[in-house]
Amino acid sequence: MFECDKCGECCRNLNMSSMYSELHDGDGICRYLKGNLCSIYSERPLLCRVDECYDTFFKDKLSYEEYIQLNYRQCNELKRKRRI
């Protein structure tokens, strides 16, 4: 299971993928982000549910371990960019 540290960086960079275009107003920041937390967490879209998203979209393309590592890698890259 992906362990989120609740930094909010993924929700501040939605413009990096057109898959999330309905969740922001062109600025890349999710309209449901409040501070670093999701204000609709229990009802968040499938695309925002890392583990469920794997089962729906990626399980036939890569292993779960590869998928989780890609998610952590991207998470760390977003945090690194924030510090620069």
N, C-alpha and C positions, 0 to 999 in steps of 0.2 A: 504494500500500500504506500502511495506517495505521501510523505510527511511534509506538510506545508508549514513554514515558519511564520506565515501571516505578514509578510513584508509588504504585500500589495503591488509589487512591481509588475507581475503578470497582468494585473488589472489596469495598470497605467500605460501599458504598451499594446493595447488591442489593435492598433493601426498597423501592426507588423503582419497581420493576416486578415485577408478579406472575410474569413469565416466569422469574424467577430464584429463585422460592420454594423449590425443592428444593435449592438450593446454600447456604442459610443456616438458622440455627436460630431465626429470628425477630428477630435483632439486626441483620440487614442485612449482616453480615460473612461473606464466603465461608468455608466450613469448610476450604477448601483453601489459604487465604492464609497464608503463613508469612513474616513481616516484610512486605515489599512484593511478594513473588514468589509465583507459583502453584506449589504443590507437585506438581501433576499436569499441568503445562503441555503436555507432548507428548500427553497423553490428555484435555485439557480439553474440555468440551462444545462443541457447535457454536455455541451462543449466546455463548460467550466468544471465538469466533474472528471477529474483525471482518470480515475480507475474505471468508471463506467464508459468513458470515452474510448478507452483502450478496447473494451469488449465490443463496442459498436463499430468502431472505425479501423482499428489497427491490428487486431489479433491475428489476422491472416497475412500481415505484412512484416511483422517483427515480433520477437519474443517480448514477454512482459518485462523482463529484466532490461532489455535494450530500450524499450519504451520509457521506463522509469528513469534510466540513466540519461536519456535524451532530455527528459523533462527537467531533471536536476541540473544538467549542463546549461540549458537555456535559462533556468532560474538564476544560476550563478552568474551568467553573462549579463543578464539584466541588472543584477545587483552591482556588478563591476562597473557597468556604464553609468549607473547612478552616482557612484563615487568619483568618477572622473570629472 
